[in-house]
């Protein structure tokens, strides 16, 4: 049984194939078939009729994604594949309404319906909680949204904060001043920024005070205006810390709180400010909770399998 998909634009075809056709190898593994690139056409060869249907539905999605992106990663391919399972028979053209975050000349698109809900929540709620396992895009999308707000002039500053609670580590043992001590803890946020902006640009924004690092304990007493605030690793806040943080918001400010309630490093997990906030604030107007699961993982299939394995043994 064979099938094929023709690309009118050779550059789009090259983007779908990836460097050295690495995405073709991944698609073969994902679909369980053989693929070949001949001219401007990707050809399918296999025996399963259902797989042919998936191939015929997946390739238009990848073509559309490649037409608006400089490259396509394997996690993006996986999310398009998983989206087919969740949206059987849905016209792929309907996906054109997806949300987009524009950061200068770069665009960030949601990789799943849950990520689309997340972006929509950030656009429409002053406080957004993104709760779920690693690899679901919680931090990356929060950082991307805040950078878009900053660079567009809608906000004047981004504040990055997190509780300094780590298993087996102490902030006091790290060298340097307070900012240098905190930087390793905020590395995931910097990695997300540098995925969309040059490191030199990130450094310049930090030097001008447009990006600020603020230990959570130092937020007390502040009234923060015209800013985006990201509280990362929020599962390690105490109840009083979470209340203190949420009451810092001033005029034209928003807060995005990310965390994973399965990775609490506090001595008493029930004292987590994130767990408490989910129970206490879920019905408060202006606050939105986005709950990710292992099925929303976009990092890689192995990460999703690891998360599923841990959830099964709870």
GUDOGU-80488 format. One line per field, with one value per residue (C-alpha): residue number from 1; residue in one letter; x, z, y. Coordinates in nm, 2 decimals, m for minus. Each point is the difference from the previous one (the first is absolute). Layout:
pos	c(NUM; ...)
code	c(a; ...)
px	c(X; ...)
pz	c(Z; ...)
py	c(Y; ...)
***
This chain:
pos	c(1; 2; 3; 4; 5; 6; 7; 8; 9; 10; 11; 12; 13; 14; 15; 16; 17; 18; 19; 20; 21; 22; 23; 24; 25; 26; 27; 28; 29; 30; 31; 32; 33; 34; 35; 36; 37; 38; 39; 40; 41; 42; 43; 44; 45; 46; 47; 48; 49; 50; 51; 52; 53; 54; 55; 56; 57; 58; 59; 60; 61; 62; 63; 64; 65; 66; 67; 68; 69; 70; 71; 72; 73; 74; 75; 76; 77; 78; 79; 80; 81; 82; 83; 84; 85; 86; 87; 88; 89; 90; 91; 92; 93; 94; 95; 96; 97; 98; 99; 100; 101; 102; 103; 104; 105; 106; 107; 108; 109; 110; 111; 112; 113; 114; 115; 116; 117; 118; 119; 120; 121; 122; 123; 124; 125; 126; 127; 128; 129; 130; 131; 132; 133; 134; 135; 136; 137; 138; 139; 140; 141; 142; 143; 144; 145; 146; 147; 148; 149; 150; 151; 152; 153; 154; 155; 156; 157; 158; 159; 160; 161; 162; 163; 164; 165; 166; 167; 168; 169; 170; 171; 172; 173; 174; 175; 176; 177; 178; 179; 180; 181; 182; 183; 184; 185; 186; 187; 188; 189; 190; 191; 192; 193; 194; 195; 196; 197; 198; 199; 200; 201; 202; 203; 204; 205; 206; 207; 208; 209; 210; 211; 212; 213; 214; 215; 216; 217; 218; 219; 220; 221; 222; 223; 224; 225; 226; 227; 228; 229; 230; 231; 232; 233; 234; 235; 236; 237; 238; 239; 240; 241; 242; 243; 244; 245; 246; 247; 248; 249; 250; 251; 252; 253; 254; 255; 256; 257; 258; 259; 260; 261; 262; 263; 264; 265; 266; 267; 268; 269; 270; 271; 272; 273; 274; 275; 276; 277; 278; 279; 280; 281; 282; 283; 284; 285; 286; 287; 288; 289; 290; 291; 292; 293; 294; 295; 296; 297; 298; 299; 300; 301; 302; 303; 304; 305; 306; 307; 308; 309; 310; 311; 312; 313; 314)
code	c(x; x; x; x; x; x; x; x; x; x; x; x; x; x; x; x; x; x; x; x; x; x; x; x; x; x; x; x; x; x; x; x; x; x; x; x; x; x; x; x; x; x; x; x; x; x; x; x; x; x; x; x; x; x; x; x; x; x; x; x; x; x; x; x; x; x; x; x; x; x; x; x; x; x; x; x; x; x; x; x; x; x; x; x; x; x; x; x; x; x; x; x; x; x; x; x; x; x; x; x; x; x; x; x; x; x; x; x; x; x; x; x; x; x; x; x; x; x; x; x; x; x; x; x; x; x; x; x; x; x; x; x; x; x; x; x; x; x; x; x; x; x; x; x; x; x; x; x; x; x; x; x; x; x; x; x; x; x; x; x; x; x; x; x; x; x; x; x; x; x; x; x; x; x; x; x; x; x; x; x; x; x; x; x; x; x; x; x; x; x; x; x; x; x; x; x; x; x; x; x; x; x; x; x; x; x; x; x; x; x; x; x; x; x; x; x; x; x; x; x; x; x; x; x; x; x; x; x; x; x; x; x; x; x; x; x; x; x; x; x; x; x; x; x; x; x; x; x; x; x; x; x; x; x; x; x; x; x; x; x; x; x; x; x; x; x; x; x; x; x; x; x; x; x; x; x; x; x; x; x; x; x; x; x; x; x; x; x; x; x; x; x; x; x; x; x; x; x; x; x; x; x; x; x; x; x; x; x; x; x; x; x; x; x)
px	c(0.00; 0.14; m0.09; 0.17; m0.02; 0.13; 0.16; m0.03; 0.27; 0.33; 0.11; m0.31; 0.09; 0.35; m0.14; m0.22; 0.28; 0.24; 0.38; 0.13; m0.36; 0.00; m0.37; m0.07; 0.17; m0.21; m0.32; 0.08; 0.05; m0.32; m0.22; 0.17; 0.05; 0.25; 0.03; 0.20; 0.06; m0.02; 0.02; m0.27; m0.19; 0.01; m0.11; m0.14; 0.04; m0.17; m0.27; m0.23; m0.30; m0.05; 0.36; m0.06; m0.29; 0.22; 0.28; m0.25; m0.13; 0.34; 0.19; m0.23; 0.03; 0.38; m0.01; m0.20; 0.23; 0.31; m0.15; 0.00; 0.30; 0.38; 0.03; m0.21; 0.12; m0.09; m0.21; m0.20; m0.05; m0.11; m0.26; m0.15; m0.01; m0.17; m0.24; m0.13; m0.09; m0.19; m0.17; m0.11; m0.13; 0.04; 0.09; 0.36; m0.08; m0.19; 0.33; 0.09; m0.18; 0.27; 0.14; 0.34; 0.25; 0.21; 0.34; 0.17; 0.04; m0.06; m0.33; m0.09; m0.29; m0.18; 0.08; m0.33; m0.35; 0.10; 0.28; m0.24; m0.23; 0.31; 0.08; m0.36; m0.01; 0.32; m0.17; m0.32; 0.07; 0.22; 0.12; 0.06; 0.11; 0.16; 0.02; 0.13; 0.31; 0.32; 0.02; m0.35; 0.12; m0.12; 0.32; 0.09; m0.34; m0.01; 0.34; m0.10; m0.32; 0.18; 0.27; m0.27; m0.17; 0.34; 0.13; m0.34; 0.00; m0.32; 0.20; 0.31; 0.18; 0.02; 0.06; 0.13; m0.03; m0.02; 0.03; 0.35; m0.07; 0.19; 0.05; 0.35; 0.12; 0.03; 0.02; 0.26; 0.25; 0.00; 0.27; m0.06; m0.24; m0.38; m0.06; 0.27; m0.13; m0.35; 0.10; 0.04; m0.34; m0.15; 0.20; m0.32; m0.15; 0.31; 0.01; m0.35; 0.08; 0.31; m0.21; m0.17; 0.25; 0.37; 0.19; 0.14; m0.35; m0.10; 0.31; m0.08; m0.35; 0.13; 0.26; m0.27; m0.22; m0.27; 0.06; 0.04; 0.09; m0.17; 0.02; m0.34; 0.08; 0.09; m0.34; m0.16; m0.11; 0.01; m0.28; 0.09; m0.15; 0.02; 0.18; m0.02; 0.10; 0.09; 0.01; 0.17; 0.01; m0.30; m0.06; 0.28; m0.16; m0.17; m0.36; 0.11; 0.26; m0.26; m0.24; 0.27; 0.10; m0.35; m0.07; 0.30; m0.19; m0.06; m0.15; 0.05; 0.19; m0.05; 0.13; 0.07; 0.06; 0.15; 0.06; m0.03; m0.18; 0.17; 0.34; m0.04; 0.32; m0.15; 0.01; m0.38; m0.16; m0.33; 0.14; 0.08; m0.14; m0.08; m0.21; m0.18; m0.06; m0.16; m0.25; m0.05; 0.00; m0.15; m0.32; 0.14; m0.08; 0.31; 0.20; 0.03; 0.15; 0.14; 0.06; 0.24; 0.05; 0.26; m0.19; 0.08; 0.37; 0.18; 0.36; 0.03; m0.18; 0.24; m0.08; m0.37; 0.06; 0.20; m0.28; m0.26; 0.21; 0.03; m0.38; m0.08; 0.20; m0.15)
pz	c(0.00; m0.10; 0.03; m0.06; 0.09; m0.24; 0.13; m0.24; 0.20; 0.02; 0.30; 0.19; m0.10; 0.13; 0.33; 0.04; m0.07; 0.25; m0.01; m0.17; m0.03; 0.37; 0.02; m0.27; 0.22; 0.30; m0.21; m0.11; 0.37; 0.10; m0.28; m0.02; m0.38; m0.27; m0.14; m0.29; m0.14; m0.37; m0.16; 0.16; 0.14; 0.31; m0.07; 0.24; m0.02; 0.24; 0.06; 0.25; m0.13; 0.32; m0.02; m0.35; 0.13; 0.27; m0.26; m0.23; 0.30; 0.16; m0.30; m0.07; 0.36; m0.02; m0.33; 0.17; 0.30; m0.22; m0.19; 0.31; 0.19; m0.08; 0.12; 0.13; 0.30; 0.08; 0.30; m0.24; m0.23; 0.30; 0.11; m0.35; 0.00; 0.34; m0.11; m0.28; 0.27; 0.20; m0.30; m0.23; m0.33; 0.08; m0.30; 0.05; m0.14; 0.32; 0.18; m0.17; 0.28; 0.25; 0.23; m0.07; 0.21; m0.20; 0.15; m0.24; m0.32; 0.16; 0.05; 0.25; m0.07; 0.24; m0.05; 0.15; 0.09; 0.36; m0.09; m0.21; 0.31; 0.20; m0.24; m0.01; 0.38; 0.01; m0.24; 0.20; 0.37; 0.23; 0.19; m0.16; 0.17; m0.23; 0.19; m0.14; m0.06; m0.17; m0.37; m0.06; m0.10; 0.32; 0.05; m0.37; m0.09; 0.31; m0.08; m0.37; 0.09; 0.24; m0.25; m0.26; 0.25; 0.09; m0.35; m0.13; 0.28; 0.16; 0.31; 0.13; 0.19; 0.05; 0.35; 0.04; 0.34; 0.17; 0.35; 0.08; 0.11; m0.14; 0.11; 0.14; m0.09; 0.19; m0.16; 0.25; m0.14; m0.35; m0.07; m0.09; 0.10; 0.02; m0.37; m0.08; 0.25; m0.14; m0.37; 0.00; 0.15; m0.28; m0.28; m0.15; m0.04; m0.17; m0.23; m0.11; m0.06; m0.20; m0.22; m0.15; 0.06; m0.04; 0.34; m0.06; m0.02; 0.32; 0.17; m0.12; 0.13; 0.33; 0.02; m0.07; 0.27; m0.24; 0.12; 0.37; 0.22; 0.34; 0.27; 0.12; 0.35; m0.13; m0.15; 0.33; 0.03; m0.37; m0.22; m0.36; m0.29; m0.38; 0.03; m0.08; 0.29; m0.04; 0.31; m0.09; 0.20; 0.20; 0.15; 0.25; 0.13; 0.34; 0.04; 0.15; m0.28; m0.27; 0.16; 0.03; m0.36; m0.14; 0.20; m0.16; m0.33; m0.07; m0.30; m0.34; 0.13; m0.05; 0.16; m0.14; 0.25; m0.11; 0.19; 0.03; 0.31; m0.04; 0.07; 0.33; 0.20; 0.31; 0.32; 0.00; m0.35; 0.14; 0.09; m0.36; m0.10; m0.35; 0.13; 0.23; m0.28; m0.22; 0.28; 0.11; m0.32; m0.27; m0.01; 0.04; m0.30; m0.19; 0.10; m0.24; 0.06; m0.29; 0.10; m0.22; 0.01; m0.13; m0.33; m0.06; 0.01; m0.30; 0.11; m0.13; 0.00; 0.26; 0.24; m0.04; 0.07; 0.31; 0.13; m0.07; 0.18; 0.31; m0.01; m0.02; 0.32; 0.22)
py	c(0.00; 0.34; 0.36; 0.34; 0.36; 0.27; 0.33; 0.30; 0.19; m0.18; 0.21; m0.13; m0.35; 0.05; 0.13; m0.30; m0.24; 0.18; 0.00; m0.31; m0.13; m0.07; 0.07; m0.26; m0.26; 0.11; m0.01; m0.36; m0.10; 0.18; m0.14; m0.34; 0.02; 0.08; 0.35; 0.13; 0.36; 0.01; 0.34; 0.22; m0.30; m0.21; m0.36; m0.25; m0.37; m0.24; m0.26; 0.17; 0.19; 0.20; 0.12; 0.12; 0.20; 0.15; 0.08; 0.17; 0.21; 0.07; 0.13; 0.30; 0.10; m0.02; 0.20; 0.27; 0.01; 0.02; 0.29; 0.21; m0.13; 0.00; m0.35; m0.29; m0.20; m0.36; 0.11; 0.22; m0.30; m0.21; 0.26; 0.02; m0.38; m0.01; 0.28; m0.23; m0.26; 0.27; 0.15; m0.28; 0.11; 0.37; 0.22; 0.11; 0.34; 0.07; 0.01; 0.33; 0.18; m0.11; 0.26; 0.15; 0.18; 0.25; 0.09; 0.25; m0.19; m0.35; m0.17; m0.26; m0.23; m0.24; m0.36; m0.14; 0.11; 0.03; 0.24; 0.20; 0.03; 0.11; 0.28; 0.11; 0.00; 0.22; 0.25; 0.02; m0.06; 0.21; m0.30; m0.34; m0.32; m0.26; m0.33; m0.32; m0.22; 0.08; 0.05; 0.14; 0.35; 0.17; 0.21; 0.05; 0.14; 0.22; 0.15; 0.04; 0.18; 0.23; 0.09; 0.08; 0.23; 0.17; 0.05; 0.13; 0.26; m0.13; m0.07; 0.17; m0.28; m0.37; m0.13; m0.35; m0.16; m0.34; m0.15; m0.11; m0.35; m0.29; m0.36; m0.05; 0.35; 0.33; 0.35; 0.10; m0.25; 0.16; 0.26; 0.36; 0.27; m0.05; 0.04; m0.24; m0.25; 0.02; m0.02; m0.38; m0.04; 0.21; m0.17; m0.16; 0.34; 0.14; m0.31; 0.08; 0.37; m0.09; m0.24; 0.31; 0.28; 0.03; m0.03; 0.34; 0.15; m0.18; 0.14; 0.35; m0.02; m0.12; 0.28; 0.26; m0.14; m0.12; m0.35; m0.03; m0.29; 0.02; m0.27; m0.08; 0.10; 0.35; 0.06; 0.08; 0.36; 0.08; 0.12; m0.09; 0.19; m0.03; m0.33; m0.37; m0.22; m0.37; m0.21; m0.33; m0.32; 0.13; m0.34; 0.08; 0.32; m0.01; 0.12; 0.33; 0.06; m0.06; 0.24; 0.26; m0.05; 0.03; 0.32; 0.18; 0.06; 0.37; 0.18; m0.15; m0.30; m0.37; m0.31; m0.34; m0.28; m0.33; m0.31; m0.38; m0.13; m0.34; 0.16; 0.17; 0.04; 0.15; m0.22; m0.01; m0.03; 0.11; 0.34; 0.08; 0.34; m0.13; m0.29; 0.24; 0.25; m0.26; m0.08; 0.36; 0.21; m0.22; 0.20; 0.35; 0.23; 0.11; m0.31; m0.30; m0.34; m0.20; m0.36; m0.19; m0.38; m0.24; m0.02; 0.37; m0.06; 0.15; m0.06; m0.36; m0.33; m0.14; 0.28; m0.07; m0.37; 0.08; 0.23; m0.27; m0.26; 0.21; 0.08; m0.37; m0.07; 0.27)
***
